[in-house]
Structures are given as structure tokens and as C-alpha cells.
């Protein structure tokens, strides 16, 4: 086993979203995945191993397995491309969200992910309004996700969350977003998921599967740039393509390789 830490969706150290990447010789038990993710103690740790010449990829927070994680996928591809002998410019991963690919495109990595489709929530959500301290423009949901558009960029940047309020909500992953006033970006966002062990995620690739589709419809654009306005900050380039897929582009900085003195 080799374990790395990688800052994803950035080309500057200590920015973007840090992920753990564990390159395994074989699969482990779910308890072992959780134990390692807790030890690394980042928002997500990716576990990857070869099985029948296909890379198997799973993602764990310190408390649960997740179905999709963009920044840890990007980080895993960065490690495989730079630390292992990869003869092609595209890596294919088998995951709980189907087959995902990451390609080298110029100086960036490009992930091909499924588009996230939202349904508008009709009516009021008093718990969310108490959390936001304002009435949102729209509330949109899918499975455990809740994507909320607020009135302006300042509402996103200056927001100070009371995360305890979210623990009793039916949804688990919350994205607040607004149209950006900065010409470099089309929209900004932040992500909160205390119920899944992530108070605030610095840069969330899976959230941009929803955000790209949502803002593409509102702005009538297929190519967009999102800025996630966390303390660390990060940029995700998004492009909607055919067959309900979205390309998410970014870069990574490999920060460390950990010395493993125990066997699994």
C-alpha cells in the first residue's frame, strides 16, 4: 500500500481540496477502509486497486462511503499518471457511479462524470430558512442532495453556517450557490455535509455535476467556470456534453507520500 495526500482543483499548494489516495494491492474490508479514512482524517480518501486490468475506485469520508467524489478521483488520477507507469492519456475507473474516466488534457486533468439532475422543491422549508437566515430564490433536490440558490454572491461569501441545524434535515449534502459578479467565473458555491462527516468541503467535484447543469440552463451556456468560495477556495471548469455527461477540469498538487509501517 502507498498512501498520498493531494490538493485537488488547484495548482497552488495549500489551496483546493485535500484528498487521501491509497493505492492498494488488493481490496480491503469496509471496516479497514473506514479505519484508514479516519486515520488520514480528510474529507475524502480514495482507495484504488487493479482487478482484472480495471481500476476499482471507492471513496470514504471518516464516517461513511460515498457514491461519488470528484476531487478524490482527480487526485487518484494525478497519482497514477505521475507515480505509476500509465501508458495512455485516459484512465478508466469502475465505481459505484458507473465507469468514470479521467484524461490528461494539456496541463489539466479532465473527468467525465454523469450529469446531476435536480427537481425543484415547491413550498417553504423552515429549517433551511433558519439555517440560511434568508429565504432562498430556489431549492432543488435529488436523493440526499439539496442545491439552494441565494440572492447574490455576498450571501455566499459572507455566510456563517450553524451546522447543527442541518443534522435534523432529511437531506445530507447541501450546496448554496449564486451567480458570480466576477468576470472570471459564472457562479460561486459552498458545500456543507455535517451528517456525512464533512462540515464544509473546500472544493466539491460531485456538486459541480449538479451546478453545471443548473447554471447551464439558467445562463444558456454549455461551458462554465465555477468558484467554490471556501476558505481554501478552488476552481472547477465545467462542460456539458451529450449523453447526460459533464466534463470537470482541474489540476492537482501532490503534497506528500506517507510512510506505512503496518501491513494490510
Backbone bond lengths (Angstrom), bond angles and torsions (degrees), N, CA, C in turn:
res aa  C-N    CA-C-N  psi(-1)  N-CA   C-N-CA  omega(-1)  CA-C   N-CA-C  phi
1 X - - - 1.464 - - 1.523 109.53 -
2 X 1.340 115.10 136.00 1.461 120.93 170.87 1.527 107.51 -122.05
3 X 1.320 116.70 134.75 1.462 121.54 -177.33 1.526 108.72 -120.78
4 X 1.341 115.02 129.44 1.452 121.76 -179.49 1.528 109.86 -123.53
5 X 1.323 115.79 157.68 1.461 120.67 164.74 1.527 107.62 -117.33
6 X 1.321 115.17 139.35 1.462 122.08 -173.34 1.520 109.31 -138.94
7 X 1.328 117.28 133.61 1.462 121.84 171.48 1.525 108.29 -90.02
8 X 1.339 116.66 117.75 1.463 122.20 -174.38 1.521 111.61 -104.49
9 X 1.328 115.02 155.19 1.464 124.45 -177.08 1.530 111.67 60.82
10 X 1.317 114.75 41.27 1.460 121.09 176.25 1.520 108.48 -161.82
11 X 1.332 117.08 157.64 1.455 121.18 168.64 1.526 110.50 -117.39
12 X 1.344 116.01 17.49 1.456 123.13 -179.91 1.526 108.58 -122.68
13 X 1.329 118.86 126.75 1.470 119.53 177.58 1.526 112.15 -58.20
14 X 1.339 115.35 146.34 1.460 124.49 177.64 1.530 112.96 72.28
15 X 1.331 117.81 14.00 1.453 123.17 172.70 1.523 108.24 -119.15
16 X 1.329 117.18 -177.25 1.451 120.21 -179.71 1.520 111.52 64.79
17 X 1.323 115.70 -153.27 1.467 121.61 -174.12 1.522 110.42 -118.65
18 X 1.326 118.66 116.77 1.465 120.34 179.46 1.529 111.62 -74.35
19 X 1.313 115.27 138.09 1.466 121.38 177.47 1.510 109.12 -132.79
20 X 1.320 115.67 149.54 1.452 121.14 168.09 1.522 108.86 -90.21
21 X 1.318 116.40 143.58 1.468 121.72 176.09 1.522 108.06 -131.01
22 X 1.332 116.42 117.54 1.463 122.54 178.26 1.523 108.41 -109.25
23 X 1.325 116.22 115.41 1.464 121.20 176.67 1.525 107.05 -96.64
24 X 1.337 115.34 114.21 1.468 122.23 -170.98 1.525 111.14 -103.50
25 X 1.325 114.79 157.63 1.466 120.17 171.55 1.519 111.13 -86.36
26 X 1.329 116.43 -21.23 1.463 121.64 178.97 1.524 107.58 -161.06
27 X 1.333 117.17 166.66 1.453 120.18 -178.92 1.527 110.53 -71.70
28 X 1.331 114.35 155.85 1.455 122.31 179.09 1.525 109.71 -113.28
29 X 1.307 116.76 178.28 1.460 120.60 173.75 1.530 109.26 -79.82
30 X 1.326 116.51 159.84 1.462 120.10 178.45 1.526 111.24 -59.98
31 X 1.319 117.46 -37.65 1.462 120.02 178.49 1.523 110.88 -62.89
32 X 1.316 117.24 -40.24 1.460 120.65 178.75 1.531 110.97 -65.26
33 X 1.344 117.06 -39.33 1.465 119.80 176.46 1.536 110.38 -60.06
34 X 1.316 116.51 -46.85 1.469 120.52 -179.49 1.528 110.56 -64.21
35 X 1.323 117.15 -42.66 1.467 119.92 179.87 1.523 111.11 -59.32
36 X 1.318 116.27 -43.91 1.469 120.10 -179.13 1.519 110.47 -68.58
37 X 1.340 116.89 -42.74 1.470 120.12 178.70 1.518 111.22 -61.68
38 X 1.339 116.91 -38.18 1.466 119.98 176.81 1.520 111.16 -65.89
39 X 1.319 116.72 -38.35 1.463 120.63 -179.84 1.532 110.84 -66.62
40 X 1.334 116.76 -42.82 1.462 120.41 178.77 1.521 110.34 -70.40
41 X 1.344 115.27 -38.16 1.470 122.77 170.48 1.521 113.36 60.99
42 X 1.323 116.94 41.43 1.459 122.19 169.04 1.528 108.13 -107.21
43 X 1.322 115.57 170.48 1.467 118.78 -177.23 1.525 111.37 -55.99
44 X 1.334 117.09 -43.80 1.455 120.99 175.87 1.518 110.65 -140.62
45 X 1.315 114.44 145.14 1.457 121.82 170.58 1.518 107.50 -123.08
46 X 1.331 115.98 131.74 1.459 121.78 178.46 1.519 109.32 -97.02
47 X 1.340 115.21 142.06 1.457 122.11 176.56 1.522 107.63 -122.02
48 X 1.327 116.96 124.56 1.460 120.63 -175.01 1.520 109.64 -133.59
49 X 1.337 116.05 140.23 1.455 121.02 175.77 1.527 108.48 -155.15
50 X 1.315 115.78 156.50 1.459 121.24 178.36 1.521 110.89 -87.39
51 X 1.338 115.20 134.04 1.457 121.44 174.92 1.517 107.62 -141.21
52 X 1.327 116.48 117.72 1.464 121.67 -176.22 1.528 111.46 53.57
53 X 1.338 115.75 42.37 1.474 123.98 176.73 1.523 113.23 67.20
54 X 1.326 117.61 15.75 1.474 121.42 176.27 1.525 107.95 -120.74
55 X 1.334 116.04 134.17 1.461 119.55 177.56 1.527 110.48 -75.19
56 X 1.323 116.00 120.49 1.459 122.59 174.51 1.529 107.77 -91.99
57 X 1.335 116.90 132.15 1.465 120.76 -174.52 1.523 110.08 -132.90
58 X 1.341 115.67 128.92 1.465 121.58 175.35 1.525 108.17 -132.58
59 X 1.356 114.85 155.99 1.458 120.76 -176.74 1.533 109.53 -128.98
60 X 1.336 116.07 136.43 1.455 121.23 179.44 1.521 110.13 -133.64
61 X 1.333 115.91 135.47 1.457 121.39 163.73 1.529 106.37 -80.48
62 X 1.327 119.18 178.55 1.467 118.58 174.95 1.522 114.78 -64.71
63 X 1.348 117.18 -8.32 1.472 118.65 -177.40 1.526 114.69 -125.30
64 X 1.348 118.84 -28.15 1.466 120.20 -174.21 1.527 110.83 -145.53
65 X 1.337 115.17 161.58 1.459 120.77 169.17 1.520 108.80 -83.90
66 X 1.338 116.66 143.78 1.463 121.28 177.24 1.519 109.13 -115.76
67 X 1.353 115.15 155.07 1.460 120.70 -176.12 1.519 113.15 -79.33
68 X 1.337 117.15 -24.21 1.459 119.97 -176.18 1.519 108.89 -155.64
69 X 1.315 116.72 134.46 1.466 121.06 176.00 1.520 108.83 -143.89
70 X 1.326 115.82 115.74 1.455 120.23 -176.49 1.517 113.29 -74.02
71 X 1.343 117.20 -49.97 1.461 117.48 -171.71 1.531 111.78 -68.69
72 X 1.337 117.51 -33.49 1.460 118.89 178.28 1.530 111.42 -73.94
73 X 1.328 117.86 -27.82 1.466 120.72 173.40 1.525 110.37 -68.04
74 X 1.327 115.98 -45.51 1.460 120.48 177.06 1.525 110.38 -58.82
75 X 1.339 116.26 -44.12 1.458 121.38 179.74 1.531 111.56 -62.87
76 X 1.327 116.69 -40.45 1.463 120.59 179.14 1.520 111.07 -62.95
77 X 1.331 115.94 -44.26 1.471 119.31 178.39 1.522 110.90 -62.27
78 X 1.326 117.13 -40.66 1.462 120.88 177.98 1.530 110.82 -57.30
79 X 1.327 116.77 -45.39 1.461 121.02 179.38 1.524 111.12 -63.86
80 X 1.323 117.31 -47.36 1.468 120.19 -177.80 1.516 111.50 -64.33
81 X 1.332 117.34 -41.23 1.462 120.07 179.44 1.525 111.93 -66.31
82 X 1.319 117.96 -38.80 1.458 120.33 -171.00 1.523 114.20 -98.98
83 X 1.329 118.36 -25.14 1.459 120.48 -176.19 1.531 113.19 -109.43
84 X 1.329 117.35 -8.57 1.453 121.54 -179.14 1.522 109.26 -128.99
85 X 1.327 116.18 163.90 1.467 120.92 -177.16 1.531 108.62 -85.28
86 X 1.331 115.91 96.21 1.463 122.20 177.20 1.527 107.85 -109.84
87 X 1.327 117.45 117.00 1.466 121.11 -172.29 1.515 113.49 -87.06
88 X 1.339 117.85 -12.51 1.459 120.36 -178.41 1.525 109.03 -110.87
89 X 1.335 116.00 170.36 1.460 121.33 177.86 1.525 112.03 -94.63
90 X 1.341 117.52 4.53 1.465 121.51 178.48 1.524 109.79 -134.80
91 X 1.324 115.35 133.64 1.470 121.55 174.69 1.519 108.23 -111.77
92 X 1.315 116.22 136.09 1.464 122.80 179.19 1.516 109.09 -108.21
93 X 1.333 115.37 130.17 1.461 121.60 179.64 1.523 110.12 -116.45
94 X 1.330 116.87 136.76 1.465 122.32 170.30 1.524 107.31 -94.27
95 X 1.340 116.97 123.34 1.463 121.53 -174.15 1.522 110.50 -137.98
96 X 1.335 116.36 176.85 1.465 121.36 175.46 1.525 111.35 -67.67
97 X 1.329 117.91 -16.63 1.466 121.97 177.37 1.523 111.26 -103.26
98 X 1.324 116.95 22.78 1.458 120.77 178.26 1.524 111.47 91.63
99 X 1.320 115.09 -166.39 1.460 121.35 179.87 1.524 109.22 -79.37
100 X 1.321 116.57 124.17 1.458 123.08 177.27 1.522 108.48 -118.80
101 X 1.331 116.29 143.61 1.454 119.58 178.35 1.523 109.91 -122.72
102 X 1.336 114.49 149.82 1.458 121.74 172.77 1.525 106.90 -130.45
103 X 1.342 115.39 130.44 1.459 120.98 -176.94 1.516 110.93 -123.04
104 X 1.321 115.53 151.73 1.456 121.04 170.58 1.518 107.95 -83.44
105 X 1.341 116.66 121.35 1.468 122.18 179.45 1.526 107.09 -130.68
106 X 1.330 116.53 100.49 1.460 119.64 -176.08 1.516 109.97 63.43
107 X 1.323 115.92 -129.63 1.471 119.53 -179.91 1.517 112.57 -94.86
108 X 1.337 117.00 11.92 1.454 120.96 -179.42 1.517 111.57 -121.92
109 X 1.327 114.67 165.25 1.450 121.92 170.48 1.515 108.75 -105.01
110 X 1.329 116.96 142.16 1.466 122.46 -175.51 1.518 109.82 -124.53
111 X 1.331 115.29 118.79 1.462 120.89 178.07 1.522 109.95 -97.11
112 X 1.320 115.60 140.35 1.463 122.10 176.18 1.531 106.88 -108.28
113 X 1.345 115.50 106.96 1.457 122.30 -173.17 1.533 110.43 -120.28
114 X 1.337 117.00 160.99 1.476 119.53 173.05 1.528 110.81 -72.01
115 X 1.326 115.81 142.60 1.466 121.14 175.53 1.525 109.28 -67.85
116 X 1.326 115.97 139.46 1.457 120.77 174.38 1.518 110.34 -92.04
117 X 1.321 117.14 126.10 1.468 121.54 -177.09 1.522 109.91 -109.51
118 X 1.316 115.08 129.87 1.458 122.27 -175.58 1.522 111.13 -108.80
119 X 1.317 114.68 154.40 1.461 121.94 171.86 1.521 108.52 -116.36
120 X 1.331 115.89 136.36 1.466 119.62 179.79 1.519 110.33 -68.83
121 X 1.326 116.10 134.70 1.458 121.97 175.95 1.522 108.43 -90.96
122 X 1.300 116.28 121.92 1.460 120.99 -178.83 1.527 109.58 -95.31
123 X 1.302 116.19 133.82 1.459 120.56 178.65 1.518 111.68 107.51
124 X 1.307 115.18 -169.43 1.460 121.32 -177.00 1.529 110.39 -102.66
125 X 1.324 114.66 151.26 1.459 121.51 173.88 1.524 106.04 -127.05
126 X 1.333 115.99 95.56 1.464 120.48 -173.42 1.524 112.17 -63.08
127 X 1.332 117.50 -34.94 1.458 120.38 179.72 1.525 110.80 -66.13
128 X 1.335 116.33 -43.51 1.458 119.58 178.56 1.526 111.21 -65.67
129 X 1.321 116.90 -40.08 1.465 119.76 179.19 1.528 111.16 -63.90
130 X 1.328 116.76 -36.50 1.464 119.88 176.06 1.527 110.44 -66.43
131 X 1.318 116.40 -39.03 1.466 120.88 178.04 1.529 110.97 -65.54
132 X 1.323 116.52 -44.36 1.465 121.44 -175.23 1.529 112.99 -79.81
133 X 1.331 115.76 -23.17 1.475 122.14 -174.24 1.530 111.61 62.38
134 X 1.304 116.60 26.79 1.467 122.92 173.41 1.519 108.39 -165.09
135 X 1.321 115.89 164.78 1.465 120.62 177.76 1.528 108.28 -88.26
136 X 1.318 118.72 120.76 1.469 120.14 -177.52 1.521 112.02 -70.29
137 X 1.340 114.87 157.97 1.465 119.55 175.49 1.526 110.43 -70.03
138 X 1.343 116.25 -44.44 1.466 120.52 178.13 1.525 108.89 -145.13
139 X 1.324 115.25 152.22 1.465 122.54 170.37 1.528 106.30 -124.26
140 X 1.325 116.75 128.88 1.458 122.18 -175.20 1.520 108.56 -133.83
141 X 1.329 116.71 137.85 1.457 119.96 -171.58 1.521 112.77 -133.31
142 X 1.325 114.53 157.65 1.461 123.17 170.71 1.522 107.65 -161.33
143 X 1.321 117.75 121.24 1.462 122.33 -179.39 1.533 108.70 51.91
144 X 1.339 117.68 -120.27 1.465 121.01 -178.73 1.524 112.88 -90.17
145 X 1.329 117.54 5.03 1.458 121.78 -174.68 1.520 111.69 -95.30
146 X 1.327 114.73 146.34 1.461 121.85 174.04 1.527 107.08 -138.68
147 X 1.333 116.77 116.52 1.466 123.15 -179.50 1.520 107.78 -111.98
148 X 1.340 115.91 122.59 1.466 121.67 -170.14 1.518 109.17 -122.18
149 X 1.328 117.08 123.44 1.464 119.98 175.49 1.520 109.40 -91.87
150 X 1.330 115.58 128.69 1.456 121.62 176.86 1.532 110.11 -103.82
151 X 1.320 114.67 173.17 1.465 120.28 -167.74 1.515 114.02 -70.82
152 X 1.334 118.34 -31.19 1.461 118.81 -176.07 1.529 110.80 -159.11
153 X 1.324 115.23 168.95 1.459 122.32 -177.31 1.528 112.10 -61.58
154 X 1.321 116.69 -38.69 1.467 120.13 -178.52 1.526 111.41 -61.20
155 X 1.326 117.07 -33.41 1.467 120.38 178.35 1.526 111.40 -62.66
156 X 1.325 116.72 -31.55 1.462 121.64 178.35 1.530 110.35 -76.61
157 X 1.320 115.41 -52.03 1.463 121.13 -173.72 1.528 111.62 -63.26
158 X 1.321 116.82 -40.92 1.469 121.16 -173.54 1.522 114.02 -91.73
159 X 1.322 117.43 0.39 1.458 120.63 -173.91 1.518 111.40 -66.79
160 X 1.328 117.01 131.97 1.462 123.61 176.92 1.531 107.71 -117.75
161 X 1.319 117.42 103.53 1.471 120.25 -171.53 1.519 114.21 -79.03
162 X 1.324 115.78 143.77 1.455 123.02 165.58 1.528 105.87 -100.27
163 X 1.324 116.48 92.48 1.458 121.29 -169.38 1.520 113.07 -67.32
164 X 1.311 117.86 -22.94 1.464 119.85 178.29 1.523 112.26 -60.34
165 X 1.330 116.06 -28.70 1.466 119.03 -179.84 1.526 111.99 -65.71
166 X 1.329 117.03 -27.44 1.467 119.95 -177.14 1.525 112.89 -79.70
167 X 1.315 117.40 -18.97 1.461 119.74 -173.35 1.525 112.76 -65.15
168 X 1.318 117.26 -25.22 1.465 120.09 -179.95 1.522 112.81 -97.67
169 X 1.332 117.45 3.40 1.469 120.45 179.55 1.528 109.93 -80.38
170 X 1.332 116.14 151.00 1.468 120.94 -179.53 1.524 112.58 -66.27
171 X 1.326 117.44 -30.65 1.464 121.34 178.42 1.523 110.08 -85.50
172 X 1.338 115.43 162.89 1.462 119.96 -175.57 1.533 113.42 -119.69
173 X 1.311 117.59 -26.01 1.463 121.71 -176.96 1.519 109.01 -120.93
174 X 1.328 116.94 122.66 1.466 121.83 -171.79 1.524 110.30 -122.76
175 X 1.324 115.40 128.85 1.458 122.24 177.89 1.516 108.12 -121.49
176 X 1.321 117.06 126.90 1.462 120.93 170.50 1.520 107.47 -106.52
177 X 1.324 116.99 141.36 1.456 120.25 -172.94 1.521 110.63 -149.82
178 X 1.325 115.03 158.51 1.468 121.71 176.52 1.523 108.39 -157.08
179 X 1.314 115.86 159.19 1.472 120.89 174.07 1.523 108.49 -65.41
180 X 1.331 115.83 137.96 1.458 120.01 -178.18 1.518 111.37 -83.63
181 X 1.328 115.22 143.81 1.459 121.40 173.53 1.525 111.70 -90.97
182 X 1.325 116.46 -9.23 1.459 122.38 179.49 1.524 109.16 -85.41
183 X 1.326 117.57 128.31 1.465 121.33 -177.59 1.529 112.97 -63.04
184 X 1.333 117.25 -17.63 1.471 119.26 -179.98 1.518 112.42 -76.02
185 X 1.331 117.29 -21.14 1.457 121.54 -173.32 1.526 110.61 -127.61
186 X 1.344 114.38 153.23 1.461 119.91 175.57 1.524 111.98 -91.86
187 X 1.320 117.10 -34.46 1.466 121.12 -179.36 1.525 108.82 -150.82
188 X 1.323 115.93 160.69 1.456 120.88 173.19 1.524 108.32 -125.12
189 X 1.325 115.82 165.04 1.460 119.24 -176.54 1.518 109.77 -159.60
190 X 1.348 114.80 167.68 1.459 123.47 166.73 1.523 107.78 -143.36
191 X 1.333 116.41 156.37 1.464 121.74 -175.78 1.521 109.98 -128.60
192 X 1.357 115.13 136.81 1.459 121.52 177.68 1.533 109.34 -133.55
193 X 1.345 115.93 135.37 1.466 119.30 178.83 1.514 112.21 -151.03
194 X 1.329 118.19 59.66 1.474 119.46 -176.63 1.519 113.61 -60.61
195 X 1.330 118.24 -29.73 1.468 119.90 -178.08 1.521 112.24 -70.92
196 X 1.338 117.95 -19.05 1.472 120.99 178.01 1.528 111.01 -108.58
197 X 1.327 116.51 17.01 1.455 120.30 174.71 1.512 115.22 88.05
198 X 1.343 117.54 11.84 1.467 121.34 -179.61 1.520 107.91 -124.95
199 X 1.323 117.43 104.32 1.464 118.99 178.77 1.528 110.15 -64.37
200 X 1.335 117.17 -60.46 1.467 121.24 171.91 1.511 108.47 -137.47
201 X 1.331 115.80 125.05 1.457 121.27 179.77 1.530 108.89 -87.80
202 X 1.338 119.21 131.77 1.466 120.02 -176.45 1.529 114.37 -63.51
203 X 1.346 117.60 -47.54 1.475 121.36 178.32 1.520 107.21 -146.94
204 X 1.322 117.15 124.36 1.468 121.50 -168.04 1.529 110.41 -118.73
205 X 1.339 116.07 102.11 1.458 119.57 -179.37 1.514 112.83 -61.43
206 X 1.349 117.23 -44.37 1.469 120.07 -177.87 1.524 111.55 -62.29
207 X 1.334 117.72 -33.12 1.461 119.91 176.96 1.519 111.54 -63.34
208 X 1.333 116.78 -31.87 1.464 120.04 -178.71 1.523 112.15 -74.64
209 X 1.328 117.93 -14.53 1.476 119.33 169.95 1.526 109.65 -63.45
210 X 1.330 116.74 -36.72 1.464 121.75 175.51 1.527 111.52 -80.53
211 X 1.325 116.23 -46.02 1.469 120.02 -175.29 1.523 112.01 -63.79
212 X 1.327 117.27 -39.84 1.470 119.81 179.27 1.522 110.75 -60.43
213 X 1.327 116.48 -44.58 1.458 120.42 -179.59 1.530 111.23 -67.94
214 X 1.327 116.12 -42.70 1.468 120.99 -178.72 1.528 110.89 -62.28
215 X 1.334 117.18 -50.03 1.462 120.05 -176.57 1.528 112.55 -77.08
216 X 1.317 116.65 -24.69 1.468 118.76 174.29 1.520 110.72 -61.50
217 X 1.330 116.23 -42.70 1.465 119.78 178.84 1.522 111.68 -68.37
218 X 1.329 117.59 -38.59 1.474 120.91 -178.00 1.525 112.55 -73.92
219 X 1.328 116.79 -35.90 1.460 120.73 -174.81 1.523 113.26 -102.22
220 X 1.346 117.43 -2.93 1.470 122.78 -179.84 1.531 110.92 56.08
221 X 1.346 115.78 47.22 1.456 122.25 178.47 1.525 108.98 -135.21
222 X 1.333 116.21 141.65 1.463 119.42 176.54 1.522 112.92 -95.29
223 X 1.335 116.86 -18.58 1.463 121.34 178.87 1.517 108.21 -117.93
224 X 1.323 116.28 123.53 1.461 121.39 -174.86 1.523 109.67 -138.27
225 X 1.322 114.86 160.60 1.455 121.66 174.95 1.521 108.22 -123.79
226 X 1.325 115.94 124.69 1.458 121.19 179.08 1.513 111.12 -109.27
227 X 1.326 115.85 141.91 1.464 121.44 174.34 1.514 108.32 -115.86
228 X 1.345 116.69 124.18 1.457 120.17 176.57 1.523 108.11 -94.40
229 X 1.342 114.94 116.64 1.468 121.61 -166.37 1.520 112.70 -91.15
230 X 1.327 116.08 46.73 1.465 120.98 173.17 1.524 109.05 -78.41
231 X 1.316 116.37 177.88 1.466 120.44 178.78 1.520 111.03 -60.39
232 X 1.333 117.38 -40.15 1.467 120.87 179.03 1.526 111.41 -79.02
233 X 1.334 116.95 -39.23 1.451 122.51 178.00 1.513 113.14 74.63
234 X 1.329 115.93 152.92 1.460 121.16 177.18 1.509 111.38 -172.16
235 X 1.335 115.43 157.76 1.461 122.81 -175.01 1.522 109.44 -118.37
236 X 1.332 116.69 134.39 1.462 122.44 177.01 1.522 108.43 -125.39
237 X 1.318 116.63 119.19 1.459 121.51 173.44 1.528 108.36 -86.38
238 X 1.324 116.69 131.31 1.464 122.11 -174.09 1.528 110.27 -124.48
239 X 1.320 116.42 140.27 1.466 120.63 174.41 1.519 109.54 -141.24
240 X 1.327 117.01 119.13 1.457 122.21 175.91 1.524 109.19 -77.23
241 X 1.335 116.36 129.74 1.462 120.78 178.47 1.525 108.41 -126.56
242 X 1.336 115.87 -179.43 1.464 120.11 -175.59 1.523 111.05 -68.56
243 X 1.337 114.07 168.30 1.471 122.92 177.66 1.525 112.94 64.23
244 X 1.350 115.75 31.75 1.463 121.03 176.38 1.521 112.23 56.01
245 X 1.324 115.93 47.26 1.446 121.77 177.25 1.530 109.75 -122.28
246 X 1.323 114.67 156.82 1.462 120.17 177.73 1.524 107.98 -134.76
247 X 1.339 115.62 136.41 1.452 121.54 174.76 1.523 108.51 -94.68
248 X 1.313 116.49 128.06 1.460 122.64 177.77 1.521 107.92 -117.13
249 X 1.338 116.43 123.53 1.465 120.18 -174.33 1.530 110.78 -117.60
250 X 1.326 114.63 143.11 1.446 120.41 176.44 1.509 109.81 -173.56
251 X 1.306 115.69 -176.43 1.449 120.29 177.76 1.515 109.96 -129.09
252 X 1.315 116.40 177.28 1.458 122.23 -176.46 1.519 110.11 -143.43
253 X 1.322 114.64 155.64 1.460 121.90 171.71 1.526 107.53 -121.95
254 X 1.339 116.85 122.19 1.455 120.81 175.26 1.523 107.83 -76.04
255 X 1.333 116.09 120.90 1.457 120.72 -173.58 1.526 112.75 -96.59
256 X 1.334 118.09 -39.14 1.460 118.96 -175.92 1.509 110.73 -162.73
257 X 1.326 115.35 157.62 1.456 122.59 165.43 1.516 107.06 -119.07
258 X 1.327 116.27 128.23 1.459 121.03 -176.10 1.517 111.33 -89.55
259 X 1.302 116.47 140.80 1.458 121.68 175.99 1.525 109.09 -81.09
260 X 1.313 116.31 120.46 1.465 121.86 -179.48 1.522 108.54 -97.32
261 X 1.319 116.29 118.57 1.460 121.40 -179.15 1.515 111.94 -111.29
262 X 1.327 117.00 17.73 1.448 121.85 174.34 1.515 107.72 -131.41
263 X 1.301 118.30 158.16 1.475 122.40 -173.85 1.518 110.00 -108.95
264 X 1.359 113.94 140.53 1.455 121.37 170.95 1.516 108.83 -136.30
